[in-house]
Amino acid sequence: MYYFDEITQPLFVTCCFLIVNLINFRYPVFASIKRGSKPEFGEIAYSLTLMILVIISYGSGDLLIGFVGSFIMGYGDGLAAVVGTKFPYGRYQVLGRNKTVSGSSAIFFVSIVVLVIASYLKIYEVNLIKVVIVAALVTAVEAIAIFGLDNIGVPLTAIIGYMWVIQM
């Protein structure tokens, strides 16, 4: 988000991304965007969340909000799926959805790394207890979210947690 001078530029990009995802939801043009064959709203939620992150980041003047939300959503949630599939250790079910401890660990550790970096960049201090609590909450939200709504729940939990973490 540091590449844009004003809010209209990233909003335009995220709006275009949303339009592409809406079209693809109705008419699957880009098969690589969808994760599975079941109709879920993850791609649309992802696009909407990026728009929300842009608005909150630019509105608050704290662009690290966008960093925290998008990196935990993109890398943490993305790695959780990859790691959980590649190394399916500790299988469990939440609300009828299959999860793995290895996948949940991936989002947990990515959340810690992102929150530590953002906290240090913002206030030059890190409260590891708060960071671990927020990472655990983010991991829980990812585990219980259904219909791809983790793409909204994870970053919103992360940015609310980030705001708490930086209040020393």
N, C-alpha and C positions, 0 to 999 in steps of 0.2 A: 504494500500500500504506500510505500515511500516513493513509488515511481510516478505518482499522479499529483498534480498541483492542486486540484480541487475535486470535490466530491462527484461532479457530473461525469468525469472520465471513468472512474471505476464503476459508477452506477450504470453507465452505458454498457460497459463490458459485461457486468453481471446480468443486466436485462437481456442482452443478446444470448447469454448462456441459458437463462431461464426459458426464453422463447425456443431455443433449439431443443431443450429438454422437454418442453411441453409438446412440441411437434413430434419428437421421438417417442413420447409416451403414447400418443394417439396412433401414430404411424411409425413403427419401428424402422427408421431409416438407418440409424447407427447402432448396429447390434452390439458393438463393443461397449456402449455406454451402460447397457443394462447388465446387472449382475446375474440375474436368474431369469427363469421363464415366467415366474409368478408376477402378476401386476402389483408392484409396490411403488411407493411414492418417494423413494430414496433420492433419485436423481433430481426430482422437482424440489424436494426439501433441501437438498444440497445447494441448489441455485438460489432458492429463497434465503437460505441462511447466509450465503455470501453477501447478498444484498443487505440483509439486516446487519451483518458485521461491518460493512462499509458505512452504513448510516450511523451506527453506534460509534464506530471509530472516529469518523470525521466529526460527528456531532459533539463528541466528548473531548476531542482534541488529543486523544490517546490512541495513536495508531497501533500500539502494542496489543490492543484489544483484538484487532483484526488478525494479528500474528498468532495470538494464543488460540482464538477460536478456529481459524482456518488450519493451522498446523496440527492441532490436536484432532480435528475432524479429518483432515486429509491424510496425515501420516499415521496418527494413532489408530483411527478406525480402519483405515486401509491396511495397515500392518496387522491389525487384529485378525482380519479376514484371511490374509495371506499366511500368517504364522499359524493360526488355528487350523487351516486346511493342510498346510505342509507338515506341521508337527502337532497332530491332534491328541495332545496329552491332557488327561483330566477332563473327559467329556462330562457335560452336565446339561440339563435342560432348564430353560426359563420361559414360562408362558408358551410351552410347546415348541420353542426354538432351540436348536442344538448349538451349544457353545462349548468352548474348551478353556481350560485354565491357561494354556499356552497363549491363546488368542487374547484372553482378558489380561494376561500379564503384559502383552505387547502394548495395549492401549494405556495400561497403568504406567509403565515405564516411560513411554513417549510423553505422557501427560506430565510426569515429574520433570523430565528434561526440558520441555517447553516452558513450564511454569518457573523453573529455576532460572532459565535464561531470561525470560521476561521480567521476573522479579529483580534480578540483578541489574538488568538494563534500566529499569524504572527507578529503583530506590537503592541500588548498590548493596542490598542485603537480601538474605534468603531465610525465611522461616520454614525450615524443613517439615515441621509438624503440620503446619497449615497446608503446605504443598502436598504432602502425602494424603491428608484428609480430602483435599480437592481431587487429587488423582483417583482416590478410591470412589468418590461420588461420581466422577466422570465414567469410571469403569462400570459402576452399577447401572448408570443410565444407559450405557451402551448395551449392557446385558439384557435389560428389561424392555427396551424400546421395540415396538413392533411396526410392521409395514414400512420400514425404512425411515421411520421418524427419529432414529438415532442421529440422523444428519441435522436435525434441529436440536434435539435434546443434549447431545454431546457438546457442541460448541457453546450453547447458551449456559449450560452448567459450568463449562470451563471459564467463560468470561466473568460470570458472577463470582466464581471461585477466585479468579485472578484479582478481581477488585477487592476481595476480602484478604487475599494474600499480601497485596501491596500496602494494606493499611496496617502498619506496624504498631 
